[in-house]
């Protein structure tokens, strides 16, 4: 998020220092992510170390708290898991109306803009293949939601569309793209009625290149485990095989490299189409809500409108195929 939360950062720094027993020298706000209820800070410590602090209004999902540590214990070293609290061994800290998670900080950049190297495409495939083969323990399975193919995105779009049509900020946008977005909602409903019920595996559910961190050609670090789910593997593979996620999407050579790591692979095309369309629809509803929020700054609205328009242009293109 671009806008900072309404938090006294001196009190927040003291809370982090006490909860995780680190000597905090600075908190640096990081305007990243699209979740309107979550914010990020880089925590700098007196020994020259750094951590990544995630602040959420309300609770983290139980799966976000439990799953990353479990996967690390299964040998998936790319998973970035939250650090344990100083006293009780848990990982989440209550802070007024907010919850805190502290993570190791990894040098490098998101791979959204610069893409993956050949070696990283193989590692990407290897990681997802191993993730999808992990059998969750009973305690983990109990907190992981399961795919239902019942998305709320269409109803949210229909509700927000009326407000968008009369909005000073979104009126022109809605005049141009509203019909196409309503057709997208109908497409999602249709695909949901036709998807094959595939075998469920552990899915990250947001594993696009923006959630892959690496320093140069170095190893991958997989972040943002906020909404994992038990679902068909296409829930994750959609991010690999769609052209919509990252500035250097998959092509023939990259697909070969990914399969070299993942193993034999024939994704179901209907499931891929459903997940791609549903993600577009969900993002549209998310951006509409954030732009219409009275708390959003002009800068945040402009940023969200950029991404919203980018999705709408793709959806409205006559050649768009879910």
N, C-alpha and C positions, 0 to 999 in steps of 0.2 A: 504494500500500500504506500502511496505517496504521502498521505497525510499522517502525521504522528498521532498516537493515542493521547488522550487527556490524562497524562500520568506525570507526576513529579519525578523526574529522572534521578534526582539525588536519593529519594526514598527507594526507588526501584534498584539503584546500584547497591544500596545498603542491604536490601532484601536478598539480592543475588549473592552478595558477599557472605551473608550469614547462612543462607540455605545451602550453599555449595562449598563453603570454606575457601573462597578465593579472595585475594586482595585486589579489588576492582579499582583501577585508576581512571577508567573512562568508559562511557557508553556511547557508541556511535550509531545513530539511527540509520537503517538500511532500507531505502524505499523500493522494496522488492515484493513480488507476489500480488495476487489479485483477490485474495480473501479479505472482505471488508471487516472481518472480526479478528484478524491476526496481523501482527506486526513483528518486525525483526530488528535486532540490534547486534552489533559486534561488541563484545566485551573484551576490554584490554586489561591485563593484569600486571602487577608490579614486577613479576619475573620475566616479562616480555612475552607472555603467552596470550592467546586469544581464544575466545569461545563464541559460539553463536547462540543468541538468546531469542526464543520465540515467545511472544506474549499473545495470549488469546483471551478475548472477552467471552466469559463462560467456560465450560469444560472442554478439554480435549476428549475425543472419542476414546473409549477404553482400548480399542485396537491400536490407536496411535501411540499410546503409552506402553502397551505390552509387546506388540509384534516386533518392533525393530531389535530390541534386546534378544528376543527369542531367535530371530534370524541370524544375528551375529553369533550366537551360541551354536548355530547349525553350520557355521563356517562361511557364511556369506559376508566376507570382509568388506565388500563395497557398501554395505548398509551403514548409514550414519545414524547411530542410536543415541538417545538422550543419556546424559550423565546422571549417576546416582546422587541423591541428596546426602548431605553430611551425616544426618542422624538416623533416619528410619529405613534407609535402603531403597525407598521409592524414587521416582524420578520427577513427578509433577508437584509443583508448589503453588499453593493458593496465595493470591495477592489481591485482597479486596474482591472486586468483581471480576478479576482476571485470574488466569492460570499461567504458570511459567514452565518452560522446558529449556534446559541448557544442553548444548551439543558441543562436541569438538568442532573447532574451526579448521577447515581444509583450504589450503591455498589453491588458487586456480580460478577458472571462470566457468560460468554456465556454458554448455555447448550449443545452446540455441543459435547463437550468432555465427560461430566459427565452424560448427559441425564436428563430427567425429573423424579421427584418423582411421586408417585401415585396421590397425591393431585394436582401436577402441570399438569399432563395429563388431569385431569378433568377441571382444570382452562383453559388450552389450548383449549379444546373443547368448553367450555362455552364462551371464548373470541371470537373464530372464529364464533360460532353460532350467537352471538350478533352482531358482525361486519357485517355478511352477511344479517342480518335483518334490518340494518340501511337504511333508505331511504335518499339519499342525497338531500340537498336543491338545489335550482336552481343554486346558485353561485358555489356550489361544483360540481354539475353534469356538469357544463359548462367547468370545467378545467380537468375533469377526462377523459383520453382516453378510448375508447371502444375497446374490442377485435375484431380483424379482421381475425385472423388465417392466416395472411400473414407475415411470419417470414422472416427476412433478413439474418438469421444465415446461411442458406445453401449457399447463394451467397457469403457471406463473407468467408465461409470455402473454397469454390472453388477458390476464388481469392487468399487467403493466402496460399492455399496448394501448388501452384506452387513455391512460394517463400520458403516455408518450405522444399520442396524437395531438393533445392539447398543450403540450409542453413547449415553452419558448426555446429550450435547448434542443429538443428532440423532434419537434413538429415536422420540419423539413425531412429529416431522416426517415421518420415513419411514413410520410407520404410516398417516399421513394421505395422503401424496402418492406413496408408492413405486409403487403400481400405475399411476398416471397417468404417471409418469416412465418406467416400463418400456414403456408403450404409445407414448410419444413416441419412444423408441428404435426400436420396430418401425415407426413411421411414417417415420422418417428412412431406415431400410433400404428400405422400400417405395418412397419417392420417389426414392431414389438409383438404383433399378433402372429408373425410368421417365423420368428427366430427358432432354430433348433435348440433344445435344452441341452447344451453341452456339459461335459464333466466339469465340475467346479475345482479350481485350484486357487492358491493364494495369489492375488493380484495386487500390485502396487496401486493401480487405478489412475495414476497421473504421471506415468514414466516417460514423458517427452524429454527432448534434449535439454530443456530448461531446468530439469531436475537432475541432470547429470553434471557433476562438477569434476574438472580435471585440470591439472597443471601441464600444459603442453600435451605431449603424447603419453603423459603419465597415467596411472591407474584411475579408474572411475570411482567416484563417490556418489551414492544414490541418496538424495535428500527428499524431504517433504512426504513423510509417511502419514499424512493426516487422515486419509480416507481409504485404507486398504479394504479389500472385499474378497469374499469367496465367489468366484465367477468363472465362466469359460475363459481360457487363455487369451481369446480374442480381445478381452477387455483391456489387456496390456498391449497386445500386438497391433491394435488399432493405431497406437502412437508410432509404431515402427513403419507400418505400411500405408499410412495416410501421407499426403503431400502437404498437410496443413500445419505441421508442428516442427518448427525450426526452419532456418534459412537454407539448410543443405539437406533436403529430405532424401529418402531412399531412392536408389536407381538400381539398375541391373547388377552392377558390381557390388554395391553396398548390400544388396539382398543376398548375394552369394556369401559375402563375408559374415553377415549376420547368421545365416543358416549354418555356416561352418562352426560357429560357437553354439548355436541353439540346438542343432540336430535336425532330423527330418521334420518337415514343416509344410502343412497344407491348411492354412487358415480357412475357416468357413466364410465365404463372401457375404452371406446375409448377416451374420453376426458382426463382421467388420463394418458393413454399411450401417447397421443399427447403432453401433457404438460411436461411429464417426458422426452420424446425424444427431444423436442424442447429446453428444458433447458440444456440438455447435449450438444446439438449442439451449442447453444448460448455460453455456457461456453468454449467449445473447440475453437470457433472463437475468443472469448475474450482473451484466453491464448495465442493462436498463435500470435495475434496482439501485445500483450504486450511483448512476448519473442522476436519478430522480431523488436521491436522498438529500434532504435539506442540509445535512452536515458536510457534504462533499465540498471541497474547495474548487475554485475554477480550474486550477492546474490538474486536480484529480479527474474532474469531469472531462477535460480535454484529452487526457491520456486514455480514459475509458472509452470515449467516443471514437478515438483512433482505432482501438482494437475492435470495438463493436462494428464500425464501418468496414473494417477489413474482413470480418466474418460475413457480414451482410452482402458485400460485393461478391464473395465466393459463392454464397448460396443463391444469389439472384442471377448469376451467370447462366446463360442458356445451356452451357455444357456441363453444369454441375450434375454430378452423379454420386449419390450417397455411397 
